[in-house]
Amino acid sequence: MTKWEYATVPLLVHATKQILDNWGTDGWELVAVVPGPNPEQLVAYFKRPKEA
């Protein structure tokens, strides 16, 4: 059975692509993007398989 680790990351509107690309390069898969605490902010949820 695959075990997962998760990360919650604030996204800056002016640098969203760069932030997502950086996490993707490190092996993280984007699961969801939801509104953050204020209108200019988003929060991204990532997952990746946990290393044994």
For each residue, the residues with C-beta under 8 A, 3 or more apart:
1:
2: 49 50
3: 49 50
4: 47 48 49 50
5: 47 48 49 50
6: 31 45 46 47
7: 23 28 45 46 47
8: 43 44 45 46
9: 19 23 43 44 45 46
10: 36 41 42 43 44
11: 15 16 19 20 33 36 41 42 43 44
12: 15 16 19 41
13: 16 40 41 42
14:
15: 11 12 18 19
16: 11 12 13 19 20 42
17: 20 21
18: 15 21 22
19: 9 11 12 15 16 22 23 44
20: 11 16 17 23 24 30 44
21: 17 18 24 25
22: 18 19 25 26
23: 7 9 19 20 26 28 30 44 46
24: 20 21 27 28 29 30
25: 21 22
26: 22 23 48
27: 24 48
28: 7 23 24 46 47 48
29: 24 46 47 48
30: 20 23 24 33 44 45 46
31: 6 45 46 47
32: 44 45
33: 11 30 42 43 44 45
34: 42 43 45
35: 39 41 42 43
36: 10 11 40 41 42 43
37: 41
38: 41
39: 35
40: 13 36
41: 10 11 12 13 35 36 37 38
42: 10 11 13 16 33 34 35 36
43: 8 9 10 11 33 34 35 36
44: 8 9 10 11 19 20 23 30 32 33
45: 6 7 8 9 30 31 32 33 34
46: 6 7 8 9 23 28 29 30 31
47: 4 5 6 7 28 29 31
48: 4 5 26 27 28 29
49: 2 3 4 5
50: 2 3 4 5
51:
52:
